[in-house]
Amino acid sequence: MNMAFRIIAPLGLAAIASGLAGCPAPRDYIECVDDTSCGLAVGGECLVNADTGHRFCAYPDVECPTGFRWSDYDVEEPISGECVPAAAVDAGVDADAGTGDAGTGDAPTDAAAQVAFDVGFVSQWTIGGEPTSMTEYEWIRIVNRSSAPLDLAAGQVTNVAISDNRFVITAMWQTASTVLDPGKSAGALSTRAVPFVVSNGLVTEPAQNTVEGLLQFRVSTFPPSGAWFGVQVEITVQIGNARATLPVVVGNSGTNVNPAATQGMRVSSVPIP
């Protein structure tokens, strides 16, 4: 199933949002699952808001006494962008320390039934000139971390969140026939994507299939000519009972008319509650 949602949301950290134009409309909050959900900056942690019991991402900030600031992306309004109190940070540390106890946590009893995968992908695209659109088909590679084969035909896009309402951006899972063996990778990569996904060691797992392009990413509307931009996008993909969120930035501070890959990232899936 292919889905493409256009959701306007504020950016995450102030440092990431610097220079971005537009005033996105507010949106409902989305809770994080664990630290792997918090990939907008290095060191992100999934912490509990003690006032509500809901979990949200927080990121390192030296200006806060606890060293962490709540994200202002998909977070409850009262704490959005505020410094994290000591109680929330301490609770997060205590929770991490207790994850090794036998019989605790949300891990499924049948580990073989739980899908687990990583995604190596181009996380930043830079465009020069005056672009009217961009479309990428060959920019991600999936790694099967499960103990059972992973059917990539079951993949789907469940959400696309956009930081700037001047853009029209969609993402669609492509028709795939690969049943990916454990410990193997799959997904075609363009010559622009290879250096940032494979050559730099993000994905070192043996390639079982490098022919199929798995995820179409399209920017069909850019801001007016001459406008500087740096739009932040979050694409959530789901395969079976696991999902992963891919943060992507598209900017125009370069000189190449065609999109140039400038950065790569690898994220891990989390179980769907």
Backbone torsions as a table, in degrees:
resi	resn	phi	psi	omega
1	MET	NA	131.3	178.4
2	ASN	-103.7	129.8	179.4
3	MET	-131.4	145.0	176.9
4	ALA	-141.3	113.2	-179.0
5	PHE	-109.8	146.5	175.3
6	ARG	-118.7	103.8	-175.3
7	ILE	-121.0	125.7	-179.4
8	ILE	-90.8	130.5	-177.4
9	ALA	-146.9	153.6	174.5
10	PRO	-69.0	157.9	179.6
11	LEU	-73.2	169.4	179.8
12	GLY	-75.1	-103.6	-175.2
13	LEU	-75.8	153.4	178.8
14	ALA	-61.6	-35.1	-179.9
15	ALA	-64.5	-35.1	179.2
16	ILE	-73.7	-35.5	-173.3
17	ALA	-81.1	-9.2	-174.6
18	SER	-55.6	126.8	176.0
19	GLY	87.8	-8.5	-177.9
20	LEU	-78.7	138.9	-177.7
21	ALA	-94.8	168.0	175.4
22	GLY	96.4	155.1	179.1
23	CYS	-124.7	87.9	-175.4
24	PRO	-62.1	149.5	176.9
25	ALA	-75.7	150.5	178.8
26	PRO	-64.2	156.8	-179.1
27	ARG	-142.6	165.3	178.8
28	ASP	-65.5	152.6	179.9
29	TYR	-77.1	156.6	175.2
30	ILE	-131.2	122.7	-179.0
31	GLU	-75.3	148.7	172.5
32	CYS	-83.4	163.0	179.5
33	VAL	-99.2	-48.7	175.1
34	ASP	-157.3	-170.7	-174.5
35	ASP	-61.0	-27.3	-179.2
36	THR	-69.0	-14.5	176.7
37	SER	-76.9	-15.3	-171.3
38	CYS	-104.4	77.4	-174.2
39	GLY	-109.0	14.9	-178.2
40	LEU	-76.1	-18.2	176.5
41	ALA	-157.2	161.2	-179.6
42	VAL	-66.1	138.4	175.5
43	GLY	85.6	12.2	-180.0
44	GLY	-65.4	141.1	179.2
45	GLU	-131.1	145.4	178.4
46	CYS	-92.9	108.3	-173.8
47	LEU	-118.1	161.7	-177.1
48	VAL	-96.5	128.6	170.4
49	ASN	-77.6	109.6	-173.3
50	ALA	-61.5	-25.6	-177.6
51	ASP	-71.9	-27.9	-175.9
52	THR	-123.7	-17.8	-175.6
53	GLY	81.1	3.9	179.4
54	HIS	-88.1	153.1	-175.1
55	ARG	-108.0	131.9	-178.9
56	PHE	-140.9	160.8	-178.6
57	CYS	-78.2	142.3	173.0
58	ALA	-133.0	150.4	-174.8
59	TYR	-130.6	151.4	-178.1
60	PRO	-56.7	136.1	177.8
61	ASP	-152.4	114.3	-175.9
62	VAL	-68.3	-15.1	-179.8
63	GLU	-80.0	-10.2	179.2
64	CYS	-97.4	140.0	-178.7
65	PRO	-57.0	-34.5	-179.8
66	THR	-87.8	-7.1	-178.9
67	GLY	85.0	4.4	179.9
68	PHE	-133.8	146.3	175.7
69	ARG	-127.5	135.0	175.4
70	TRP	-59.8	142.1	171.2
71	SER	-63.2	156.0	172.0
72	ASP	-109.2	24.2	-179.7
73	TYR	-114.8	111.4	178.7
74	ASP	69.3	25.7	-175.4
75	VAL	-110.2	151.7	176.3
76	GLU	-55.9	140.1	-172.3
77	GLU	-56.2	-43.5	-175.7
78	PRO	-61.3	-27.7	-176.7
79	ILE	-108.6	-4.2	-175.5
80	SER	-55.9	118.9	177.5
81	GLY	76.4	3.4	-178.7
82	GLU	-89.8	159.9	176.1
83	CYS	-66.6	141.4	179.6
84	VAL	-77.2	130.1	177.9
85	PRO	-70.2	159.4	-176.8
86	ALA	-60.1	-35.3	-177.7
87	ALA	-60.6	-39.1	-179.0
88	ALA	-69.4	-40.0	179.1
89	VAL	-66.3	-44.5	179.8
90	ASP	-62.2	-40.2	179.6
91	ALA	-64.4	-36.6	178.5
92	GLY	-65.4	-39.7	177.9
93	VAL	-65.1	-43.7	179.6
94	ASP	-62.1	-39.6	180.0
95	ALA	-65.1	-40.7	178.9
96	ASP	-63.9	-38.0	-177.3
97	ALA	-67.9	-24.0	-175.9
98	GLY	-95.6	2.3	-175.8
99	THR	-71.8	-14.6	-179.0
100	GLY	-85.5	-5.1	-179.4
101	ASP	-66.6	137.2	-179.6
102	ALA	-66.1	136.0	174.3
103	GLY	82.4	3.0	179.3
104	THR	-103.7	171.0	178.0
105	GLY	88.7	179.8	-175.4
106	ASP	-105.1	12.9	-177.8
107	ALA	-63.5	140.5	-179.3
108	PRO	-67.2	150.1	179.0
109	THR	-69.0	-29.7	177.6
110	ASP	-104.8	93.9	-174.4
111	ALA	-61.5	-32.3	-177.9
112	ALA	-66.1	-24.5	-177.9
113	ALA	-82.4	-16.6	-177.3
114	GLN	-87.9	120.8	177.4
115	VAL	-71.5	140.9	174.7
116	ALA	-144.3	127.6	-179.5
117	PHE	-147.8	157.3	172.1
118	ASP	-113.2	156.0	176.3
119	VAL	-128.0	119.1	169.9
120	GLY	-98.5	132.7	-172.1
121	PHE	-156.8	164.6	173.0
122	VAL	-78.5	119.2	-175.2
123	SER	-99.9	-7.1	179.0
124	GLN	-145.6	129.3	177.3
125	TRP	-119.4	138.3	179.6
126	THR	-123.3	131.5	-176.5
127	ILE	-126.4	140.6	174.9
128	GLY	-111.2	-174.6	179.2
129	GLY	67.9	-145.3	-178.9
130	GLU	-127.4	77.4	-174.8
131	PRO	-67.1	149.1	174.2
132	THR	-108.9	-25.2	177.5
133	SER	-166.0	164.0	171.5
134	MET	-149.6	143.0	178.8
135	THR	-138.2	128.6	178.3
136	GLU	-123.6	130.9	177.3
137	TYR	-110.8	-26.8	-170.0
138	GLU	-120.7	75.3	-174.3
139	TRP	-140.4	0.5	176.9
140	ILE	-129.8	155.3	171.8
141	ARG	-135.9	130.7	-178.8
142	ILE	-94.9	138.2	175.1
143	VAL	-117.1	126.9	179.0
144	ASN	-83.6	110.3	177.4
145	ARG	-99.4	4.5	177.8
146	SER	-78.3	168.8	175.5
147	SER	-92.9	0.6	179.5
148	ALA	-126.9	160.4	177.6
149	PRO	-56.8	147.8	-177.6
150	LEU	-114.0	118.3	-178.0
151	ASP	-85.7	104.4	-177.9
152	LEU	-71.4	-14.4	175.8
153	ALA	-66.8	-17.7	-179.9
154	ALA	-85.7	-0.2	-178.5
155	GLY	-68.9	151.5	176.4
156	GLN	-157.3	156.2	172.9
157	VAL	-95.3	124.3	-177.6
158	THR	-105.8	-15.0	-179.8
159	ASN	-162.9	143.1	171.7
160	VAL	-132.7	115.1	-180.0
161	ALA	-109.5	133.3	-173.3
162	ILE	-124.0	138.0	-175.4
163	SER	-88.2	-12.5	-172.4
164	ASP	-135.9	118.2	-174.4
165	ASN	-77.3	5.2	173.3
166	ARG	-80.7	-10.7	-176.2
167	PHE	-104.8	149.0	167.2
168	VAL	-114.8	112.4	-173.5
169	ILE	-129.3	133.4	178.1
170	THR	-130.6	160.3	174.7
171	ALA	-143.3	134.3	-178.9
172	MET	-136.3	133.8	174.2
173	TRP	-72.5	132.2	-177.4
174	GLN	-86.5	157.1	176.9
175	THR	-60.3	122.3	-177.1
176	ALA	-128.5	146.7	179.0
177	SER	-119.1	-0.5	-176.1
178	THR	-74.0	130.3	166.9
179	VAL	-105.8	104.5	-167.0
180	LEU	-85.2	125.7	179.4
181	ASP	-71.3	154.0	177.0
182	PRO	-56.7	138.8	177.9
183	GLY	76.9	5.4	-179.6
184	LYS	-110.8	164.0	179.6
185	SER	-121.6	159.8	179.7
186	ALA	-151.8	153.7	177.2
187	GLY	128.0	127.0	178.0
188	ALA	-71.3	145.4	177.4
189	LEU	-127.4	136.6	175.7
190	SER	-74.0	167.2	178.0
191	THR	-62.6	-26.2	177.2
192	ARG	-73.0	-32.9	-174.3
193	ALA	-84.4	-30.8	-174.3
194	VAL	-53.3	-46.7	-178.0
195	PRO	-61.2	-29.1	-174.1
196	PHE	-95.2	-13.4	-178.8
197	VAL	-110.4	-40.0	-175.7
198	VAL	-108.3	-51.5	-173.0
199	SER	-60.8	-32.6	-179.5
200	ASN	-90.3	6.3	173.0
201	GLY	86.2	12.6	176.9
202	LEU	-63.7	-43.4	177.7
203	VAL	-121.8	108.9	179.8
204	THR	-109.7	-6.5	-179.3
205	GLU	-65.0	144.5	-179.0
206	PRO	-56.7	139.2	-178.6
207	ALA	-84.9	120.7	175.2
208	GLN	-88.6	-32.4	179.7
209	ASN	-148.9	121.0	178.3
210	THR	-119.6	20.3	-175.1
211	VAL	-99.9	-41.4	-174.3
212	GLU	-81.1	128.0	169.8
213	GLY	-82.9	124.0	-168.0
214	LEU	-93.6	-30.3	-172.2
215	LEU	-138.7	119.5	175.4
216	GLN	-86.2	128.0	176.4
217	PHE	-120.2	121.0	-174.2
218	ARG	-133.0	130.6	169.1
219	VAL	-108.3	106.6	-173.8
220	SER	-96.7	-13.2	177.8
221	THR	-139.1	124.2	176.0
222	PHE	-106.5	164.3	176.9
223	PRO	-62.7	169.2	180.0
224	PRO	-57.5	155.8	-179.1
225	SER	-54.0	136.8	176.8
226	GLY	90.3	-8.0	-178.8
227	ALA	-82.7	135.1	173.1
228	TRP	-81.3	141.6	-179.7
229	PHE	-147.9	162.9	174.8
230	GLY	-160.7	79.4	-173.8
231	VAL	-82.2	139.2	178.5
232	GLN	-107.5	132.7	-176.0
233	VAL	-128.1	142.4	171.6
234	GLU	-121.4	120.0	-179.9
235	ILE	-110.4	120.5	178.4
236	THR	-102.0	122.9	178.7
237	VAL	-113.5	146.7	-179.4
238	GLN	-128.4	135.1	171.6
239	ILE	-131.2	116.3	-177.9
240	GLY	61.2	-127.1	-176.6
241	ASN	-102.9	32.2	176.7
242	ALA	-140.1	154.5	178.9
243	ARG	-140.8	156.2	177.0
244	ALA	-138.8	143.4	179.5
245	THR	-109.7	126.8	-176.4
246	LEU	-106.1	109.2	175.1
247	PRO	-82.3	129.1	-176.9
248	VAL	-132.0	139.5	176.0
249	VAL	-119.6	133.9	174.9
250	VAL	-120.0	121.4	-179.3
251	GLY	-131.3	171.3	-178.7
252	ASN	-128.6	39.7	179.3
253	SER	-88.8	4.7	-179.1
254	GLY	-98.6	-171.4	-178.6
255	THR	-116.8	-11.8	-179.8
256	ASN	-75.7	131.6	177.5
257	VAL	-67.8	-41.9	177.9
258	ASN	-78.9	149.9	179.5
259	PRO	-58.7	132.8	177.4
260	ALA	-113.9	127.7	175.3
261	ALA	-72.6	130.6	-177.3
262	THR	-125.7	-7.1	179.6
263	GLN	-161.8	150.1	177.7
264	GLY	-125.0	165.0	-178.9
265	MET	-153.7	156.0	172.9
266	ARG	-129.7	128.7	179.1
267	VAL	-124.1	154.6	179.4
268	SER	-106.5	148.7	176.6
269	SER	-73.4	160.3	172.9
270	VAL	-125.6	149.9	178.1
271	PRO	-63.5	145.9	175.4
272	ILE	-84.1	122.9	-177.2
273	PRO	-58.9	NA	NA
